[in-house]
Amino acid sequence: MTRRCPLVAGNWKMNGLLASLAEIAAMGGAYDSALRARLELVVCPPATLIGMASDLATQASIGLGGQDCHAAPSGAHTGDISAEMLKDLGARYVIVGHSERRAGHGETDAIVQAKASAALRAGLAPIICVGETRAEREAGDALRVVGEQIEASLPADSPDTIVVAYEPVWAIGTGLTPTVADVAQMHAFARERIEARLGGGKSAGVRILYGGSVKPANAGELMSVANVDGALVGGASLAAKDFMAIAEAYRVIG
């Protein structure tokens, strides 16, 4: 069986000023060699901080990621940032298709797929987000919605270095989380759909993260679920103490 190194990624969203860079240094202080052997840690600060965060992240052995990218490598796209620009600043990952982008910026699965392809073109690993709304789950459509998002958002020729993040929209920032049984069902289903999309046994190497109100108090339980290969953490990643408490779950998870 392919061993997938767990990944815990922090999405700072539109938060963080220069003083927030001290949190990355503090994370590095807690990310010791024993913990590095158990999981990969990544921070995705706002674009304004990526350049300045690069050296700090490198010194701390923490991966760096962007929160979004444009599908084009350059051009007349005022306010956007390309995958190549992120790569140039030292990023290794980029989040694409977050529900806040899908809802707030009208991003379709096709747009998300184009951005994921752009990330791969630039040598970045895309963290491709999928997830259902509360209404869709209550209507019994969660599996169908996520399956369709996987089919339409993942480039068909993706390598197994891509990352998929399952984030039930209704759990993001609400304090609500699915049951362990629901998470297990969705992650097993997601791996099946990833295999159907990519083929060749690639799904065995693809890391599937859980996201949505991940906190130190529930991290151990959630990260222990089969087919959960880490977490995409929102608000709790802004403070090194909370983010590293989530990562600490992997000291005891086999």
Residue pairs with C-beta under 8 A, 6 or more apart in sequence:
1 204
2 204
2 205
4 204
4 205
4 206
4 207
4 229
5 39
5 40
5 207
6 38
6 39
6 40
6 207
6 223
6 229
6 230
6 250
6 253
7 39
7 40
7 42
7 163
7 207
7 209
7 229
7 230
8 39
8 40
8 41
8 42
8 230
8 231
8 233
8 243
8 246
8 247
8 250
9 41
9 42
9 43
9 44
9 63
9 65
9 93
9 95
9 127
9 163
9 165
9 209
9 230
9 231
9 232
9 233
9 237
10 42
10 43
10 44
10 233
10 234
10 236
10 237
10 238
10 243
11 44
11 67
11 95
11 98
11 211
11 232
11 233
11 234
11 237
12 20
12 43
12 44
12 45
12 46
12 67
12 237
12 238
13 46
13 67
13 100
13 234
14 46
15 46
15 238
16 45
16 46
16 48
16 49
16 238
18 49
18 52
20 45
20 49
20 238
21 49
21 52
21 53
21 56
23 238
23 239
23 240
23 243
24 43
24 45
24 53
24 56
24 57
24 60
24 62
24 240
25 56
25 60
26 240
26 241
26 244
27 41
27 43
27 60
27 62
27 240
27 243
27 244
28 56
28 57
28 59
28 60
28 61
28 62
29 60
29 240
30 240
30 244
30 247
31 41
31 60
31 61
31 62
31 244
31 247
34 251
35 41
35 247
35 248
35 250
35 251
36 61
38 250
38 251
38 253
39 230
39 247
39 250
40 63
40 230
41 61
41 62
41 63
41 247
42 62
42 63
42 64
42 65
42 92
42 93
43 53
43 57
43 62
43 63
43 64
43 65
43 237
44 64
44 65
44 66
44 67
44 93
44 94
44 95
45 53
45 64
46 67
47 66
47 67
47 81
50 64
50 66
50 86
50 89
50 90
50 91
51 89
53 64
54 64
54 89
54 90
54 91
55 90
56 62
57 63
57 64
57 90
58 64
58 90
63 92
63 93
64 89
64 90
64 91
64 92
64 93
65 86
65 91
65 92
65 93
65 94
65 95
65 124
65 127
66 81
66 83
66 86
66 91
66 93
66 94
66 95
66 124
67 94
67 95
67 98
68 81
68 94
68 95
68 96
68 98
68 101
68 115
69 80
69 81
69 82
69 83
69 85
69 86
69 94
69 96
69 115
69 118
69 119
69 122
69 124
70 77
70 80
70 81
70 82
70 83
70 115
70 118
71 111
71 114
71 115
71 117
71 118
72 82
72 118
73 82
73 83
73 84
73 118
73 121
73 122
74 82
74 84
82 118
82 122
83 94
83 115
83 118
83 119
83 121
83 122
83 124
84 122
86 94
86 122
86 124
87 122
87 123
87 124
91 124
92 124
92 125
93 124
93 125
93 126
93 127
93 163
94 115
94 119
94 124
94 125
94 126
94 127
95 126
95 127
95 129
95 165
95 232
96 112
96 115
96 116
96 119
96 126
96 127
96 128
96 129
97 107
97 109
97 112
97 115
97 116
97 128
97 129
97 130
97 149
97 153
98 129
98 167
99 129
99 131
99 167
99 169
99 172
100 172
101 107
102 108
102 112
102 129
103 169
109 148
109 149
109 152
109 153
110 152
112 128
112 129
112 152
112 153
113 152
113 153
113 154
113 155
115 126
116 126
116 128
116 153
116 154
116 155
116 158
116 162
117 155
119 125
119 126
120 126
120 155
120 158
120 159
120 162
125 161
125 162
125 163
126 162
126 163
127 163
127 164
127 165
127 209
127 232
128 153
128 154
128 162
128 163
128 164
128 165
129 164
129 165
129 167
129 211
129 232
130 146
130 149
130 150
130 153
130 164
130 165
130 166
130 167
130 190
131 146
131 149
131 166
131 167
131 168
131 169
131 172
131 211
131 212
132 141
132 142
132 145
132 146
132 168
132 169
132 170
133 145
133 169
133 170
134 169
134 170
136 142
136 145
137 168
137 170
142 168
142 186
143 185
143 186
143 189
146 166
146 186
146 189
146 190
146 193
147 189
147 193
150 164
150 190
150 193
150 194
150 197
151 193
151 196
151 197
154 162
154 164
154 194
154 197
154 198
156 197
156 198
158 197
158 198
158 202
159 202
160 198
160 202
160 203
160 204
160 205
160 206
161 205
162 206
163 206
163 207
163 208
163 209
164 190
164 194
164 206
164 207
164 208
164 209
165 208
165 209
165 210
165 211
165 232
166 183
166 186
166 187
166 190
166 208
166 209
166 210
166 211
167 210
167 211
167 212
167 232
168 178
168 186
168 212
169 212
170 176
170 212
171 177
171 178
171 211
171 212
171 213
172 211
172 212
172 213
172 234
173 213
173 234
173 235
174 212
174 213
175 213
176 212
176 213
177 183
177 212
177 213
177 214
177 218
177 222
178 186
178 212
180 221
180 222
180 225
183 210
183 222
183 225
183 228
184 225
184 226
184 227
184 228
187 208
187 210
187 225
187 226
187 227
187 228
188 226
188 227
190 208
190 227
191 203
191 206
191 208
191 227
192 203
194 202
194 203
194 206
194 208
195 201
195 202
195 203
198 206
207 229
207 230
208 227
208 228
208 229
209 228
209 229
209 230
209 231
209 232
210 222
210 223
210 225
210 228
210 230
210 231
210 232
211 231
211 232
211 233
211 234
214 222
214 231
214 232
214 233
214 234
214 236
214 246
215 236
215 242
215 246
216 236
216 242
216 245
216 246
216 248
219 231
219 245
219 246
219 249
220 249
220 252
220 253
222 228
222 231
223 230
223 231
223 249
223 250
223 253
224 249
224 253
231 246
233 243
233 246
236 242
236 243
236 246
237 243
